Amino acid sequence: MSDYFQGNFPLQSVSDIKDALSSLEAETKDVSENLAVTIAEAALDRKAGDILLLRVADVSYLADYFVMMTGYSRVQVRAIAEAIEGKVESDWQRRPLRTEGKAEGSWVLQDYGEVIVHIMMPNEREFYNLEAFWVHAERISLPKADEGGGKPI
């Protein structure tokens, strides 16, 4: 008796399997990145400041992307959160899996699975300094982010 099973199973080359996996990974990355960009655009519509898009997929299993931004009042933080929910629901037919902090309005966290959104007041953003914690993550540039969204004068 042998220690292994011998059968007539169709053999696929390892390269075929790797190609299929890399294709699936690329497709997932595109979907995640497009969702993150949609979130950033919705935040820009509500004048969120200092929007930062981080690709954390290579350094964390929590999500593929973090989107961080600043709201300059509790009302603005909530308005940004509502705008993001509305745009993602209309464009992607998705609601956040979980939302935290909306009642307090100083730091709202929205979890969309592959994208996690942090909307913070300036004091919270400075104190927790998530950018420094995730400094090894890839920063994704947003072309619109430099065009005037941000702190009121």
MIDRENMI-603138 format. One record per residue: x, y, z of N, C-alpha, C in turn; residue number from 1. Coordinates in nm, 3 decimals. Each point is the difference from the previous one (the first is absolute). Layout:
<sites>
(site (X, Y, Z), (X, Y, Z), (X, Y, Z), NUM)
...
</sites>
This chain:
<sites>
(site (0.083, -0.118, 0.000), (-0.083, 0.118, 0.000), (0.087, 0.124, 0.000), 1)
(site (-0.036, 0.097, -0.076), (0.081, 0.121, -0.006), (-0.054, 0.105, 0.097), 2)
(site (0.085, 0.096, 0.032), (-0.037, 0.105, 0.094), (-0.068, 0.118, -0.067), 3)
(site (-0.018, -0.005, -0.127), (-0.064, 0.110, -0.070), (-0.103, -0.055, -0.097), 4)
(site (-0.094, 0.089, -0.034), (-0.108, -0.040, -0.089), (0.040, 0.028, -0.143), 5)
(site (-0.014, -0.099, -0.083), (0.028, 0.019, -0.141), (-0.133, -0.003, -0.075), 6)
(site (-0.021, 0.102, -0.077), (-0.124, 0.005, -0.076), (0.021, 0.070, -0.131), 7)
(site (-0.101, -0.004, -0.080), (0.007, 0.066, -0.130), (-0.068, 0.137, 0.009), 8)
(site (0.064, 0.092, 0.068), (-0.052, 0.135, 0.013), (0.064, 0.087, -0.108), 9)
(site (-0.078, 0.091, -0.058), (0.061, 0.089, -0.099), (0.102, 0.091, 0.071), 10)
(site (0.115, 0.010, -0.059), (0.105, 0.082, 0.058), (0.001, 0.136, -0.068), 11)
(site (0.005, 0.104, 0.081), (0.016, 0.134, -0.053), (0.141, 0.044, 0.033), 12)
(site (0.052, 0.076, -0.087), (0.135, 0.048, 0.029), (-0.005, 0.102, 0.113), 13)
(site (0.105, 0.008, 0.073), (0.010, 0.096, 0.110), (-0.011, 0.141, -0.054), 14)
(site (0.053, 0.025, -0.117), (-0.007, 0.134, -0.057), (-0.144, 0.039, -0.032), 15)
(site (-0.083, -0.095, -0.045), (-0.142, 0.030, -0.025), (-0.069, 0.041, 0.129), 16)
(site (0.027, -0.070, 0.107), (-0.061, 0.031, 0.129), (0.050, 0.136, 0.049), 17)
(site (0.129, 0.026, -0.013), (0.055, 0.129, 0.042), (-0.059, 0.113, -0.082), 18)
(site (-0.017, -0.021, -0.131), (-0.059, 0.103, -0.085), (-0.143, 0.030, 0.044), 19)
(site (-0.076, -0.102, 0.030), (-0.138, 0.019, 0.044), (-0.005, 0.075, 0.132), 20)
(site (0.088, -0.036, 0.093), (0.003, 0.068, 0.130), (0.044, 0.144, -0.013), 21)
(site (0.100, 0.027, -0.081), (0.045, 0.139, -0.016), (-0.105, 0.083, -0.071), 22)
(site (-0.074, -0.059, -0.092), (-0.109, 0.071, -0.068), (-0.109, 0.036, 0.100), 23)
(site (-0.035, -0.095, 0.086), (-0.101, 0.025, 0.103), (0.048, 0.107, 0.097), 24)
(site (0.126, -0.006, 0.039), (0.057, 0.099, 0.091), (-0.002, 0.139, -0.062), 25)
(site (0.034, 0.012, -0.128), (-0.001, 0.128, -0.069), (-0.141, 0.056, -0.009), 26)
(site (-0.096, -0.086, -0.028), (-0.139, 0.044, -0.008), (-0.049, 0.049, 0.135), 27)
(site (0.033, -0.072, 0.108), (-0.039, 0.039, 0.134), (0.065, 0.133, 0.037), 28)
(site (0.127, 0.017, -0.037), (0.071, 0.126, 0.029), (-0.069, 0.116, -0.071), 29)
(site (-0.038, -0.019, -0.126), (-0.067, 0.106, -0.075), (-0.133, 0.038, 0.065), 30)
(site (-0.078, -0.099, 0.041), (-0.129, 0.027, 0.064), (0.022, 0.075, 0.130), 31)
(site (0.093, -0.046, 0.082), (0.028, 0.064, 0.128), (0.048, 0.144, -0.020), 32)
(site (0.090, 0.019, -0.095), (0.053, 0.134, -0.024), (-0.109, 0.093, -0.053), 33)
(site (-0.084, -0.049, -0.088), (-0.109, 0.083, -0.053), (-0.099, 0.037, 0.110), 34)
(site (-0.028, -0.092, 0.091), (-0.087, 0.030, 0.113), (0.064, 0.106, 0.088), 35)
(site (0.130, -0.011, 0.027), (0.070, 0.098, 0.082), (-0.001, 0.137, -0.065), 36)
(site (0.017, 0.006, -0.131), (-0.003, 0.128, -0.072), (-0.140, 0.060, 0.004), 37)
(site (-0.102, -0.082, -0.013), (-0.139, 0.048, 0.012), (-0.022, 0.063, 0.136), 38)
(site (0.051, -0.064, 0.104), (-0.013, 0.052, 0.137), (0.071, 0.135, 0.012), 39)
(site (0.121, 0.009, -0.054), (0.075, 0.126, 0.006), (-0.072, 0.112, -0.075), 40)
(site (-0.060, -0.033, -0.114), (-0.073, 0.101, -0.077), (-0.122, 0.050, 0.077), 41)
(site (-0.070, -0.091, 0.067), (-0.116, 0.041, 0.080), (0.044, 0.091, 0.115), 42)
(site (0.116, -0.030, 0.058), (0.052, 0.084, 0.109), (0.039, 0.139, -0.052), 43)
(site (0.058, 0.003, -0.119), (0.035, 0.129, -0.060), (-0.123, 0.087, -0.023), 44)
(site (-0.111, -0.062, -0.036), (-0.124, 0.074, -0.021), (-0.047, 0.070, 0.127), 45)
(site (0.038, -0.052, 0.115), (-0.036, 0.060, 0.129), (0.117, 0.075, 0.062), 46)
(site (0.098, 0.033, -0.083), (0.115, 0.082, 0.041), (0.084, -0.063, 0.110), 47)
(site (0.016, -0.131, -0.003), (0.090, -0.066, 0.095), (0.142, 0.046, -0.029), 48)
(site (0.080, 0.011, 0.103), (0.137, 0.045, -0.017), (0.099, -0.114, 0.016), 49)
(site (0.119, 0.020, -0.054), (0.111, -0.094, 0.017), (-0.039, -0.145, -0.027), 50)
(site (-0.062, -0.023, -0.115), (-0.042, -0.137, -0.034), (0.122, -0.082, -0.036), 51)
(site (0.010, -0.115, 0.062), (0.113, -0.089, -0.020), (-0.053, -0.139, -0.034), 52)
(site (0.049, -0.055, -0.109), (-0.039, -0.133, -0.044), (0.122, -0.090, 0.013), 53)
(site (-0.011, -0.103, 0.084), (0.110, -0.092, 0.025), (-0.037, -0.139, -0.046), 54)
(site (0.091, -0.063, -0.075), (-0.018, -0.140, -0.038), (0.071, -0.084, 0.105), 55)
(site (-0.078, -0.064, 0.087), (0.055, -0.076, 0.112), (-0.006, -0.150, -0.022), 56)
(site (-0.042, -0.043, -0.117), (-0.017, -0.143, -0.027), (0.129, -0.079, 0.019), 57)
(site (0.113, 0.061, -0.031), (0.128, -0.071, 0.010), (0.053, -0.006, 0.143), 58)
(site (-0.055, 0.082, 0.089), (0.054, 0.007, 0.136), (-0.102, -0.036, 0.107), 59)
(site (-0.124, -0.028, -0.040), (-0.105, -0.030, 0.097), (-0.106, -0.090, -0.061), 60)
(site (-0.062, -0.080, 0.081), (-0.110, -0.083, -0.046), (-0.134, 0.067, 0.028), 61)
(site (-0.001, 0.116, 0.065), (-0.125, 0.067, 0.038), (-0.080, 0.047, -0.120), 62)
(site (0.069, 0.056, -0.099), (-0.067, 0.057, -0.116), (0.102, 0.015, -0.112), 63)
(site (-0.048, 0.038, -0.118), (0.088, 0.032, -0.111), (0.042, 0.146, 0.003), 64)
(site (-0.094, 0.088, 0.039), (0.025, 0.144, 0.001), (-0.055, 0.063, 0.127), 65)
(site (0.068, 0.104, 0.047), (-0.050, 0.092, 0.101), (-0.017, 0.134, -0.068), 66)
(site (-0.111, 0.066, 0.028), (-0.020, 0.137, -0.047), (-0.015, 0.085, 0.126), 67)
(site (0.091, 0.094, 0.019), (-0.003, 0.088, 0.118), (-0.022, 0.143, -0.044), 68)
(site (-0.075, 0.073, 0.081), (-0.030, 0.139, -0.033), (-0.033, 0.076, 0.127), 69)
(site (-0.001, 0.132, -0.013), (-0.030, 0.088, 0.113), (-0.129, 0.076, -0.027), 70)
(site (-0.083, 0.006, 0.104), (-0.117, 0.087, 0.001), (0.023, 0.102, 0.110), 71)
(site (-0.040, 0.125, -0.023), (0.038, 0.107, 0.092), (-0.107, 0.036, 0.101), 72)
(site (-0.110, -0.074, 0.001), (-0.102, 0.013, 0.105), (-0.072, -0.135, 0.009), 73)
(site (-0.069, -0.021, 0.110), (-0.074, -0.126, 0.016), (-0.108, -0.012, -0.107), 74)
(site (-0.061, 0.111, -0.033), (-0.104, 0.000, -0.103), (0.061, -0.038, -0.135), 75)
(site (0.117, 0.055, -0.032), (0.065, -0.032, -0.127), (0.043, -0.147, -0.004), 76)
(site (0.051, -0.052, 0.112), (0.041, -0.141, 0.005), (-0.120, -0.089, -0.032), 77)
(site (-0.115, 0.029, 0.062), (-0.121, -0.079, -0.028), (-0.047, 0.018, -0.144), 78)
(site (0.009, 0.122, -0.052), (-0.042, 0.026, -0.139), (0.089, -0.075, -0.099), 79)
(site (0.129, -0.006, 0.028), (0.091, -0.076, -0.086), (-0.037, -0.147, 0.002), 80)
(site (-0.027, -0.053, 0.121), (-0.039, -0.141, 0.013), (-0.128, -0.029, -0.077), 81)
(site (-0.097, 0.088, 0.010), (-0.127, -0.018, -0.073), (0.022, 0.007, -0.151), 82)
(site (0.084, 0.093, -0.045), (0.028, 0.014, -0.143), (0.068, -0.127, -0.054), 83)
(site (0.092, -0.055, 0.077), (0.068, -0.123, -0.042), (-0.100, -0.115, -0.010), 84)
(site (-0.083, -0.015, 0.103), (-0.100, -0.107, -0.002), (-0.092, 0.013, -0.120), 85)
(site (-0.046, 0.122, -0.027), (-0.091, 0.022, -0.111), (0.064, -0.029, -0.135), 86)
(site (0.124, 0.047, -0.021), (0.067, -0.020, -0.129), (0.034, -0.147, -0.022), 87)
(site (0.048, -0.067, 0.104), (0.034, -0.142, -0.016), (-0.127, -0.082, -0.023), 88)
(site (-0.106, 0.037, 0.068), (-0.125, -0.074, -0.020), (-0.054, 0.021, -0.142), 89)
(site (0.008, 0.123, -0.051), (-0.053, 0.024, -0.135), (0.093, -0.055, -0.109), 90)
(site (0.131, 0.012, 0.018), (0.094, -0.046, -0.104), (0.030, -0.149, 0.009), 91)
(site (0.004, -0.054, 0.121), (0.045, -0.138, 0.020), (-0.107, -0.092, 0.058), 92)
(site (-0.117, 0.055, 0.036), (-0.108, -0.076, 0.064), (0.052, -0.074, 0.125), 93)
(site (0.077, 0.071, 0.079), (0.056, -0.058, 0.122), (-0.019, 0.094, 0.117), 94)
(site (-0.020, -0.057, 0.116), (-0.006, 0.074, 0.126), (0.121, -0.044, 0.082), 95)
(site (0.044, 0.083, 0.094), (0.113, -0.043, 0.082), (-0.037, -0.122, 0.084), 96)
(site (0.096, -0.089, 0.020), (-0.024, -0.117, 0.085), (-0.021, 0.045, 0.144), 97)
(site (0.070, 0.106, 0.037), (-0.010, 0.053, 0.136), (0.041, 0.146, -0.002), 98)
(site (-0.067, 0.080, 0.082), (0.033, 0.142, 0.017), (0.011, 0.027, 0.149), 99)
(site (0.105, 0.070, 0.039), (0.022, 0.034, 0.141), (0.027, 0.149, 0.014), 100)
(site (-0.047, 0.060, 0.109), (0.036, 0.136, 0.036), (-0.084, 0.109, -0.061), 101)
(site (-0.106, -0.034, -0.071), (-0.080, 0.102, -0.067), (-0.073, 0.089, 0.101), 102)
(site (-0.043, -0.056, 0.110), (-0.072, 0.079, 0.101), (0.091, 0.106, 0.062), 103)
(site (0.125, -0.036, 0.030), (0.092, 0.095, 0.060), (0.051, 0.101, -0.103), 104)
(site (0.030, -0.048, -0.120), (0.040, 0.089, -0.109), (0.143, 0.049, 0.004), 105)
(site (0.083, -0.054, 0.088), (0.140, 0.044, 0.001), (0.089, -0.094, -0.081), 106)
(site (-0.041, -0.126, -0.011), (0.073, -0.098, -0.082), (-0.103, -0.103, -0.046), 107)
(site (-0.030, -0.001, -0.126), (-0.093, -0.098, -0.056), (0.081, -0.102, -0.078), 108)
(site (-0.027, -0.126, 0.027), (0.065, -0.109, -0.072), (-0.108, -0.075, -0.078), 109)
(site (0.024, -0.018, -0.129), (-0.091, -0.076, -0.085), (0.077, -0.118, -0.059), 110)
(site (-0.054, -0.118, 0.017), (0.065, -0.122, -0.048), (-0.076, -0.054, -0.119), 111)
(site (0.063, 0.006, -0.118), (-0.058, -0.055, -0.122), (0.065, -0.133, -0.037), 112)
(site (0.065, -0.064, 0.094), (0.067, -0.126, -0.027), (0.141, 0.023, -0.051), 113)
(site (0.014, 0.018, -0.130), (0.133, 0.021, -0.056), (0.049, 0.144, 0.012), 114)
(site (-0.089, 0.092, 0.039), (0.038, 0.140, 0.021), (-0.053, 0.044, 0.136), 115)
(site (0.088, 0.059, 0.080), (-0.039, 0.054, 0.130), (0.021, 0.150, -0.004), 116)
(site (-0.103, 0.074, 0.043), (0.000, 0.146, -0.007), (0.012, 0.057, 0.141), 117)
(site (0.091, 0.098, 0.016), (0.017, 0.072, 0.126), (-0.027, 0.148, -0.028), 118)
(site (-0.104, 0.054, 0.064), (-0.031, 0.143, -0.013), (0.021, 0.058, 0.139), 119)
(site (0.102, 0.086, 0.015), (0.039, 0.046, 0.132), (0.004, 0.152, 0.010), 120)
(site (-0.025, 0.048, 0.122), (0.024, 0.140, 0.032), (0.151, 0.020, 0.008), 121)
(site (0.049, 0.122, -0.015), (0.145, 0.023, 0.001), (0.071, -0.050, 0.127), 122)
(site (-0.060, 0.021, 0.116), (0.065, -0.045, 0.125), (0.015, -0.152, 0.004), 123)
(site (-0.101, -0.073, -0.040), (0.006, -0.146, -0.002), (0.102, -0.049, -0.104), 124)
(site (-0.001, 0.064, -0.113), (0.094, -0.042, -0.105), (0.144, 0.023, 0.044), 125)
(site (0.025, 0.112, 0.063), (0.136, 0.030, 0.049), (0.039, -0.093, 0.115), 126)
(site (-0.092, -0.022, 0.094), (0.032, -0.082, 0.117), (0.028, -0.146, -0.038), 127)
(site (-0.088, -0.061, -0.080), (0.016, -0.142, -0.035), (0.101, -0.023, -0.111), 128)
(site (0.020, 0.099, -0.087), (0.104, -0.002, -0.102), (0.010, -0.134, -0.074), 129)
(site (-0.111, -0.041, -0.058), (-0.004, -0.127, -0.073), (0.095, 0.000, -0.121), 130)
(site (0.024, 0.117, -0.057), (0.092, 0.007, -0.114), (0.139, -0.051, 0.039), 131)
(site (0.044, 0.033, 0.120), (0.132, -0.045, 0.046), (-0.001, -0.151, 0.025), 132)
(site (-0.111, -0.050, 0.051), (-0.009, -0.144, 0.027), (0.004, -0.080, -0.130), 133)
(site (-0.063, 0.053, -0.104), (-0.006, -0.069, -0.130), (0.097, 0.061, -0.100), 134)
(site (0.112, 0.055, 0.047), (0.096, 0.067, -0.086), (0.057, -0.094, -0.106), 135)
(site (0.004, -0.128, 0.025), (0.055, -0.096, -0.095), (-0.101, -0.042, -0.107), 136)
(site (-0.122, 0.052, 0.008), (-0.102, -0.030, -0.102), (0.021, 0.092, -0.121), 137)
(site (-0.041, -0.049, -0.116), (0.011, 0.078, -0.123), (-0.103, 0.112, -0.002), 138)
(site (0.044, 0.123, -0.028), (-0.091, 0.114, -0.010), (-0.046, 0.013, -0.144), 139)
(site (-0.130, 0.011, -0.018), (-0.059, 0.015, -0.133), (-0.036, 0.147, -0.016), 140)
(site (0.045, 0.061, -0.110), (-0.027, 0.142, -0.020), (-0.140, 0.019, -0.058), 141)
(site (-0.063, 0.105, 0.045), (-0.131, 0.039, -0.050), (0.016, 0.133, -0.073), 142)
(site (-0.023, 0.004, -0.129), (0.021, 0.124, -0.075), (-0.085, 0.116, 0.050), 143)
(site (-0.123, -0.027, 0.042), (-0.088, 0.108, 0.044), (0.034, 0.050, 0.140), 144)
(site (0.074, -0.077, 0.078), (0.024, 0.034, 0.140), (0.074, 0.132, 0.017), 145)
(site (0.075, 0.044, -0.099), (0.076, 0.124, 0.011), (-0.080, 0.122, -0.046), 146)
(site (-0.122, -0.020, -0.044), (-0.074, 0.109, -0.062), (-0.096, 0.071, 0.095), 147)
(site (0.044, 0.021, 0.125), (-0.075, 0.092, 0.084), (-0.092, -0.060, 0.103), 148)
(site (-0.019, -0.132, 0.008), (-0.080, -0.053, 0.108), (0.075, 0.024, 0.128), 149)
(site (-0.070, 0.032, 0.106), (0.075, 0.013, 0.124), (-0.053, 0.101, 0.095), 150)
(site (0.091, 0.051, 0.080), (-0.032, 0.084, 0.113), (-0.070, 0.128, -0.044), 151)
(site (-0.109, 0.036, 0.070), (-0.068, 0.125, -0.033), (0.087, 0.119, 0.040), 152)
(site (-0.019, 0.111, -0.070), (0.080, 0.119, 0.028), (-0.067, 0.085, 0.106), 153)
</sites>
